């Protein structure tokens, strides 16, 4: 037998290097991020005592990021079996294959799922994408980011293979050949509207998502533990024992969540985006049938705020006059995409 192993065709990570790496989880399972809430401008009054307006104490909102993905693997390579197969099961090679074929795809799949479900803007569209409308649809996403004052530099357009087939036919799509060295970045297949285009294979891209525009600063994907071991002739085994542990997660930063735009295919038989809860100025929240709602009364975004409160039934009389009530709906099993955030000022 030739000493070769048939490897599954796999790709490297499509997400690595394209998200925020400024947050450190070293020594902590949970990191708290505080965001200062600025105050609106006043008209300066040239008379009286409070010429600048009435002072307001500076407030902040807190987002808690707690690591959740703690994965592992273990396998053995019996010395006799390995020799019978001409040494094709070398421990280092098997370990590399495990990371390539199992660990990296799993991390990518989780990362893109989190980006899609926690994005600042999740938009459903029941009209299938086509060569004639794809540029307009992507432009709608860039307009949302532009209006939110998200910098143009640092954006990445992630697309499914089906969407890439349409996009590459566009005159505005710049193929790799024209980009030269700029196109050497991992996974990049071209450029559109000054954004690198990364085609993510279907098994790692969220189902029913057409594309997502992600600004690098809007999310972070920390990897706290990436530990692998090869034990030679451990007790009870003649051969090698391979072990690995990977502790990681992906978080959308609430203060910068508008830097992520996701378009969901909601045509017949495909995905769905929940309807936002109905709110009244009297403090009533109507929970959409079958969903769960999170709300806040301090004006913070309930999708990311540590002060959000969860309810499963409609309620009324929340808060006091002047409170800013915000709420959104989601399904705990993730079978639909979360709703937009509804907002009302308590009377």
C-alpha positions as CSV (number, residue, x, y, z in Angstrom):
1,X,0.0,0.0,0.0
2,X,1.3,3.5,-0.8
3,X,1.8,5.5,2.4
4,X,-0.8,8.1,1.7
5,X,-4.0,9.3,3.4
6,X,-7.0,10.4,1.4
7,X,-7.8,13.8,2.9
8,X,-11.2,15.5,2.7
9,X,-11.1,18.7,0.7
10,X,-11.3,21.6,3.2
11,X,-10.8,25.3,3.2
12,X,-9.1,27.6,5.7
13,X,-11.1,29.9,7.9
14,X,-13.1,32.6,6.1
15,X,-13.6,34.7,9.2
16,X,-10.1,34.8,10.8
17,X,-8.5,38.2,10.6
18,X,-11.7,40.0,9.5
19,X,-13.1,40.8,13.0
20,X,-12.1,43.0,15.9
21,X,-9.1,41.7,17.9
22,X,-8.9,44.5,20.5
23,X,-10.8,42.8,23.3
24,X,-8.8,40.5,25.6
25,X,-10.5,37.6,27.4
26,X,-7.3,36.6,29.2
27,X,-8.0,35.5,32.7
28,X,-11.8,36.0,32.4
29,X,-14.8,34.2,31.1
30,X,-16.9,37.3,31.0
31,X,-15.9,40.7,29.7
32,X,-18.0,43.8,30.4
33,X,-18.0,46.6,27.8
34,X,-19.3,50.0,28.9
35,X,-20.5,52.4,26.3
36,X,-20.9,56.1,27.1
37,X,-24.3,57.6,26.3
38,X,-23.8,61.1,24.9
39,X,-26.3,63.9,25.4
40,X,-28.1,66.0,22.7
41,X,-27.0,69.6,22.0
42,X,-28.9,72.6,23.4
43,X,-29.4,76.1,22.1
44,X,-27.0,78.4,24.1
45,X,-29.0,80.9,26.2
46,X,-27.2,84.3,26.6
47,X,-29.2,85.1,29.7
48,X,-30.0,83.3,33.0
49,X,-28.0,80.8,35.1
50,X,-28.1,77.6,33.1
51,X,-26.9,79.2,29.8
52,X,-25.6,75.8,28.5
53,X,-28.8,74.0,29.5
54,X,-29.7,71.8,32.4
55,X,-26.7,69.5,33.2
56,X,-27.3,65.7,32.8
57,X,-25.2,63.1,34.5
58,X,-23.3,61.1,32.0
59,X,-24.8,57.6,31.7
60,X,-23.4,54.4,30.2
61,X,-24.8,51.0,29.0
62,X,-23.1,47.7,29.8
63,X,-22.8,44.7,27.6
64,X,-21.6,41.4,29.0
65,X,-19.7,39.0,26.7
66,X,-19.5,35.5,28.2
67,X,-17.6,32.7,26.5
68,X,-19.7,29.7,25.7
69,X,-18.1,27.4,23.1
70,X,-15.8,24.8,24.9
71,X,-15.1,22.0,22.4
72,X,-12.8,19.0,22.5
73,X,-11.7,15.8,20.8
74,X,-9.7,12.7,21.6
75,X,-8.5,9.8,19.5
76,X,-6.0,7.0,19.6
77,X,-3.5,5.6,17.1
78,X,-2.6,2.0,17.9
79,X,1.1,1.3,17.1
80,X,0.3,-2.0,15.6
81,X,-2.5,-0.7,13.3
82,X,-0.2,2.2,12.2
83,X,2.6,-0.2,11.2
84,X,0.2,-2.5,9.3
85,X,-0.7,0.5,7.2
86,X,2.8,1.6,6.5
87,X,2.8,4.4,9.1
88,X,0.1,6.4,7.3
89,X,-1.4,7.5,10.6
90,X,1.4,9.7,11.9
91,X,0.2,11.5,15.0
92,X,1.2,15.0,13.8
93,X,-0.5,14.5,10.4
94,X,-3.7,13.2,12.0
95,X,-3.8,16.1,14.4
96,X,-3.4,18.6,11.6
97,X,-6.2,16.9,9.7
98,X,-8.5,17.0,12.7
99,X,-8.0,20.8,13.0
100,X,-8.4,21.4,9.3
101,X,-11.5,19.1,8.7
102,X,-13.3,19.5,12.0
103,X,-12.2,22.4,14.2
104,X,-11.9,25.2,11.6
105,X,-15.2,24.5,9.8
106,X,-17.0,24.3,13.1
107,X,-15.7,27.6,14.3
108,X,-16.5,29.3,11.1
109,X,-20.0,27.9,11.0
110,X,-20.6,29.2,14.6
111,X,-19.0,32.6,13.9
112,X,-21.1,33.3,10.8
113,X,-24.3,32.1,12.6
114,X,-23.7,34.5,15.4
115,X,-23.0,37.4,13.1
116,X,-26.2,36.8,11.2
117,X,-28.4,36.4,14.3
118,X,-27.0,39.4,16.2
119,X,-26.5,41.8,13.4
120,X,-27.6,45.4,13.9
121,X,-29.7,45.2,10.7
122,X,-31.4,42.0,9.6
123,X,-33.5,42.6,6.5
124,X,-35.8,40.0,4.9
125,X,-36.5,40.2,1.2
126,X,-39.0,37.9,-0.5
127,X,-37.8,38.8,-4.0
128,X,-35.2,36.3,-5.2
129,X,-31.8,37.7,-6.1
130,X,-31.0,37.9,-9.8
131,X,-28.3,39.4,-12.0
132,X,-30.5,42.5,-12.5
133,X,-31.2,43.3,-8.9
134,X,-28.1,42.1,-6.9
135,X,-26.2,45.3,-7.2
136,X,-29.2,47.3,-6.0
137,X,-29.7,45.0,-3.0
138,X,-26.1,45.1,-1.9
139,X,-26.2,48.9,-2.3
140,X,-29.2,49.0,0.1
141,X,-26.9,47.5,2.7
142,X,-24.1,49.9,2.1
143,X,-26.5,52.8,2.4
144,X,-27.6,51.5,5.8
145,X,-24.0,51.4,6.9
146,X,-23.4,54.9,5.4
147,X,-26.3,56.4,7.2
148,X,-25.0,54.9,10.5
149,X,-21.7,56.6,9.8
150,X,-19.8,53.3,9.6
151,X,-16.4,53.8,8.0
152,X,-16.0,52.5,4.5
153,X,-12.6,51.1,5.3
154,X,-12.8,47.8,7.1
155,X,-16.0,46.5,5.5
156,X,-16.2,43.0,4.1
157,X,-18.9,41.5,1.9
158,X,-19.5,37.9,2.7
159,X,-21.6,36.0,0.2
160,X,-23.0,32.5,-0.3
161,X,-21.8,30.6,-3.4
162,X,-25.2,31.0,-5.1
163,X,-25.0,34.8,-4.7
164,X,-21.4,34.9,-5.9
165,X,-22.5,33.3,-9.2
166,X,-24.8,36.3,-9.7
167,X,-22.4,39.0,-8.4
168,X,-19.5,37.9,-10.6
169,X,-21.6,38.7,-13.7
170,X,-22.0,42.3,-12.6
171,X,-19.9,44.9,-14.4
172,X,-19.1,46.5,-11.0
173,X,-17.5,43.4,-9.6
174,X,-13.7,43.4,-9.8
175,X,-12.3,40.0,-10.2
176,X,-9.1,38.8,-8.6
177,X,-7.1,39.0,-11.8
178,X,-7.6,42.8,-11.8
179,X,-6.7,43.2,-8.2
180,X,-3.4,41.4,-8.2
181,X,-1.7,41.3,-4.8
182,X,-4.7,42.9,-3.1
183,X,-6.6,39.7,-3.8
184,X,-4.3,37.4,-1.9
185,X,-6.2,37.8,1.4
186,X,-7.7,34.5,2.6
187,X,-10.9,33.6,0.9
188,X,-11.2,36.8,-1.1
189,X,-12.6,36.3,-4.6
190,X,-12.8,39.9,-5.7
191,X,-14.0,43.3,-4.8
192,X,-17.3,45.2,-5.0
193,X,-17.9,48.8,-4.1
194,X,-14.5,49.0,-2.4
195,X,-15.3,46.0,-0.2
196,X,-13.3,42.7,-0.4
197,X,-15.7,40.0,-1.4
198,X,-15.4,36.7,0.5
199,X,-17.2,33.6,-0.8
200,X,-18.1,31.4,2.1
201,X,-18.9,27.8,1.3
202,X,-22.5,26.7,2.0
203,X,-21.8,24.4,4.9
204,X,-20.3,27.3,6.9
205,X,-22.7,30.1,5.8
206,X,-26.1,30.6,7.6
207,X,-29.0,29.0,5.8
208,X,-31.2,31.4,3.9
209,X,-28.7,34.3,4.3
210,X,-28.0,35.9,0.9
211,X,-25.1,38.1,2.0
212,X,-23.8,40.0,4.9
213,X,-21.7,43.2,5.1
214,X,-19.5,43.2,8.2
215,X,-17.3,46.1,9.5
216,X,-14.3,44.7,11.3
217,X,-14.9,46.7,14.4
218,X,-18.5,45.5,14.9
219,X,-17.7,42.0,16.2
220,X,-15.0,40.0,17.9
221,X,-14.2,36.3,17.8
222,X,-11.9,35.5,20.7
223,X,-10.2,32.1,20.9
224,X,-9.1,31.7,24.5
225,X,-7.8,28.1,24.4
226,X,-6.4,26.3,21.4
227,X,-4.7,23.4,23.0
228,X,-3.6,20.1,21.4
229,X,-1.5,17.3,22.9
230,X,0.1,14.1,21.6
231,X,0.8,11.5,24.3
232,X,3.2,8.7,23.3
233,X,2.6,5.3,24.9
234,X,0.3,6.5,27.7
235,X,-0.8,4.0,30.3
236,X,-3.0,1.4,28.8
237,X,-2.1,2.1,25.1
238,X,0.7,1.1,22.8
239,X,0.7,4.0,20.5
240,X,-0.4,7.6,20.6
241,X,-3.3,9.4,22.3
242,X,-4.3,12.7,20.7
243,X,-6.3,15.3,22.6
244,X,-7.5,18.8,21.8
245,X,-9.5,21.6,23.4
246,X,-10.8,24.8,21.8
247,X,-12.5,27.5,23.8
248,X,-13.9,30.3,21.7
249,X,-16.9,32.5,20.9
250,X,-18.2,35.3,18.7
251,X,-19.8,38.5,19.9
252,X,-21.4,41.5,18.2
253,X,-20.4,44.7,19.9
254,X,-23.7,46.5,20.7
255,X,-22.3,50.0,20.3
256,X,-21.1,49.1,16.8
257,X,-23.8,46.6,15.7
258,X,-24.9,48.9,12.9
259,X,-21.7,47.9,11.2
260,X,-23.3,44.5,10.3
261,X,-26.0,44.2,7.7
262,X,-27.6,40.9,6.8
263,X,-30.1,40.1,4.0
264,X,-32.3,37.1,4.5
265,X,-34.1,35.3,1.7
266,X,-37.7,35.2,2.9
267,X,-39.2,33.9,-0.4
268,X,-41.6,31.0,-0.2
269,X,-40.2,28.1,1.8
270,X,-37.1,29.8,2.9
271,X,-36.1,31.9,6.0
272,X,-38.2,34.3,8.0
273,X,-37.5,37.5,10.1
274,X,-39.8,38.0,13.1
275,X,-42.1,41.0,13.4
276,X,-41.1,43.6,16.0
277,X,-43.2,43.7,19.2
278,X,-46.0,46.2,19.4
279,X,-45.3,49.0,22.0
280,X,-47.4,51.7,23.4
281,X,-46.5,54.9,25.2
282,X,-48.4,53.6,28.3
283,X,-45.7,50.9,28.7
284,X,-47.5,47.9,27.1
285,X,-45.6,45.3,25.1
286,X,-47.4,42.8,22.9
287,X,-45.3,39.6,22.4
288,X,-45.6,38.2,18.9
289,X,-47.2,34.7,19.0
290,X,-44.7,32.0,19.9
291,X,-41.8,34.3,20.4
292,X,-39.8,35.6,23.4
293,X,-39.2,39.4,23.9
294,X,-36.4,41.2,25.6
295,X,-36.9,44.9,26.6
296,X,-35.0,47.7,28.3
297,X,-36.3,50.9,29.8
298,X,-33.0,52.9,29.9
299,X,-32.8,53.5,26.1
300,X,-30.1,50.8,25.6
301,X,-30.4,48.2,22.9
302,X,-32.0,45.1,24.4
303,X,-30.2,42.8,22.0
304,X,-26.9,43.5,23.7
305,X,-27.6,45.3,27.0
306,X,-26.9,43.6,30.3
307,X,-30.0,45.4,31.7
308,X,-32.5,43.7,29.3
309,X,-35.4,41.8,30.7
310,X,-36.9,38.7,29.1
311,X,-40.7,38.1,28.9
312,X,-42.8,35.4,27.1
313,X,-46.2,37.0,27.5
314,X,-47.6,40.4,26.8
315,X,-47.5,42.9,29.6
316,X,-48.4,46.5,30.4
317,X,-47.5,49.4,32.7
318,X,-43.7,49.1,32.2
319,X,-41.5,52.0,33.3
320,X,-42.2,55.6,34.2
321,X,-42.9,58.7,32.2
322,X,-39.8,59.7,30.2
323,X,-38.3,56.2,30.1
324,X,-37.3,55.0,26.6
325,X,-38.8,51.5,26.1
326,X,-37.0,49.3,23.5
327,X,-37.9,45.7,22.7
328,X,-37.2,43.0,20.1
329,X,-38.6,39.5,19.5
330,X,-36.6,36.2,19.0
331,X,-37.1,32.5,19.0
332,X,-34.9,30.6,21.5
333,X,-34.4,27.8,19.1
334,X,-33.1,30.1,16.4
335,X,-35.5,28.9,13.8
336,X,-36.2,32.5,12.6
337,X,-34.1,35.6,12.6
338,X,-34.7,38.1,15.4
339,X,-37.0,41.1,14.8
340,X,-35.9,44.8,14.4
341,X,-36.0,46.8,17.7
342,X,-39.2,48.7,18.4
343,X,-39.0,51.9,20.5
344,X,-41.3,54.3,22.3
345,X,-40.9,57.0,24.9
346,X,-43.0,56.3,28.0
347,X,-45.7,59.0,28.6
